[in-house]
Each structure stands twice: as structure tokens, then as C-alpha cells.
Amino acid sequence: MKTLKLLSWNVNGIRAMSKKKIYKDHDFLSWLDIDSPDILCLQETKAHPEQLTEKILRPKGYQSYWNSGERKGYSGVVTYSKEELSKIEYKIGEERLDNEGRMVATEFSDIVICNLYFPNGKKDAARLKYKMDFYDTFLNFAEKKRAEGKSVVFCGDVNTAHKPIDLSRPKANEKISGFLPIEREWLDKIVDMGYVDSFRFIHKDKPEQYSWWSVRTNARERNIGWRLDYFFVTDDLKDRIIDAYILPDITGSDHCPVGLKLKM
């Protein structure tokens, strides 16, 4: 049985992260060699290809697919893959939502894998609306893939904690973007439509499982965090989930990687 191992990580700047020790004495490239995912999806790369070294652009053994957006030093995603992926797409379908470099969608076997950096809505009401518009427009994109007979995996920093169990202090954050009812309702909707939160599929009600911690309050050391990073799969894939997990020991960013293993 072949297993497909996927990781997703908001790196909060790939140039800064790649200069740090992120696991014991290992930097990003040596950790990548050790952990050796088949597909690695990074978000918030904050870099254009011409700003990067060849080793980061194309790590040994990997193909890479970059979407850096228009604004330098902001947003951006990259998908690294050991296999050459097909039908690479960078747009969810609306120009104002596509110019920030927030998606790489690729096809592997019978699966469309969408690597996404969903917008943050904390700045103001206009930015919250942008976030909600991005949510809905991406969902239309994913539903079109399903209508074509494809299975869908989408991963990345969704920038919303779904349930009270997914953040340390739910009551204190009910009026904060990232845990607003309107944001959480979108996650309820996609679950109702047949998208499965792979981590909760495996771990049910396991508490204190987070993927982001504020750097301002030493929150990581105290595990005062939020689970903002996900792998969702269409329900036709749920019986192929072998494992879904979080890697809190990987440092170098205010987020940590999350993982998914699928039977192929």
C-alpha cells in the first residue's frame, strides 16, 4: 500500500525561517530531508522567486510551484512535491482575490490538492469582508472540482478556529476575527457539505491541540494557542485517512506544521 504524506505550514517568511534552526540542530532543508513528506505546502512565504536561493527554490528531490502575488514581502504560497504534479492552478476565479498569491492547486492521481493562505480579517470590516469573499469564492472553486469527479484536499492557514476546543480562550475571543460566528459558520457549512476536518476525524475531542501561538506573550511555552491550520478532505477520502497530526516541536514560525497521511 502506498501512503501519501502531506505537510502544511505557515512559515511567516520563508527567508527568515530558512536561516533558523527549526528542529534540534536542523535547519529547514535538513529537516525537510529527514521528515521527507511527499508534498509540502507552505504559506505566508513573503518572497518572490528571484529573492531566493536555488536550494530554497528547488530543494533536492522536489519540484516546486510558487504563487507570490503582486506585493513583495507579503502573503505567498509554495507547494513542494517529490512527484511532478499536473494541472497547476493559481487562481480561485476573482482578480481582486487572486492578486495576493494565496493559492496553488495541483492534481495528484485522482486528487486536487489546494494549498491556501486564507486572509486575516482582524484589520477592519473591509478586510473581514475580503476574507469571507475569499472563503466563498474558494468554495465555489472546490465544488467545481468535485463536480468534475475529483476528490479534493485543501490545506493551509484558514485563519479561523472552528470550535471552542480549538483555542485556549474561546470566551475571551468571541468578538475577535478568527473566532467570529460568521467565520465559524463557514466552517460549519463546509463540514455539512462533505468536507472532513482530518485532524478531528482522527482525534475527535482531544483538547489543547494548537498550531499557532502569539509571539508577544510567550504563549507557545504555555501552550496558549489556536488551531488555525487544517487539512480538509472530501468525504470520499475519509476512509483513506491513515493519520492526521500536528508537529508543535517544529519552530521557526509562530505556526507549526500540520500533517496528513492518506492511502493511495
Buried (B, 14 or more C-beta within 10 A) or exposed (E): EEEBBBBBBBBBBBBEBBEEEBBEEBBBBBBBEEBEBBBBBBBBBBBBBEBBEEEBBBBEEBBBBBBBBEEEEBBBBBBBBBEEBEEEBBBBEBEEBBEBBBBBBBBBEEBBBBBBBBBBBEEEEEBBEBBBBBBBBBBEBBBEBBEEEBBBBBBBBBBBBBBBBBBBEBEEBEEBBBBBEBBBEBBEEBBEEBBBBBBBBBBEEEEEBBBBBEEEEEBBEEEBBBBBBBBBBBEBBBEBBBBBBBBBEBBBBBBBBBBBBBEE
